Amino acid sequence: MTPVIEFGQVGLVYPGPPPVEALVPCDLVVEQGEFVTVVGPSGSGKSTFLNIAGLLDAPTSGTYLLDGIDTGSLKDSERTALRGRRIGFVFQSFHLLPHRSALENVLLAMVYNGVPRSERRDRAHEALVRVGLAHRVDALPTRLSGGERQRVAIARALAARPSLLLCDEPTGNLDTTTAETVLNLLDELHSDGMTVLVITHDLEVAARGQRTIAVRDGVLREQVAA
């Protein structure tokens, strides 16, 4: 099978003076159906890695294949379209529209990633059912708990049926019990075959992955279990 993510000596240098090497050239492969976590302290290079993997920033060196597609050969509009189709984002801050229902928040996101209008409502409802919110489809975010809001955000990411679920500190705004519920959902999605990549500073969250990549000073290193 074609890997979802394949880095070949991917690196990023911000121009100076002096230039800053934010990500040291690295190789990384994430196969279809893997659950990989990326851990590191603030300023380690996690955000740089996230931005490159999520096609938000382009590397300054190396090649990045997403689902076998060479992202370096794409125009900006093509990268944006590829990102919308292939990557579902989940952030620490839920980024929900406060005056739109859960269903509308999921539905509206599909306007920008090419899902046909005729399919949007059914897909939105299906995604909310998948995350356990069938009974909350009409609720406004202001009437939802933190865990419910994050599940709406996950449903929004799933609705386009992406190849990769890319999560940035998905439990950062949640209490311990609620965070466990969200992590259990990610485990379920992974069990269903979703490729999950979680960026975190929390070692307990990182331990949920099948394997963990540690980032420090812009260097990626695979952690070896003790």
Helices and strands as residue ranges (DSSP letters): E 5-14, E 20-30, E 35-39, H 46-53, E 61-66, E 69-70, G 71-73, H 76-86, E 87-91, H 102-109, G 110-112, H 117-130, G 134-136, G 141-143, H 146-158, E 164-168, H 176-191, E 195-200, H 203-206, E 211-216, E 219-222
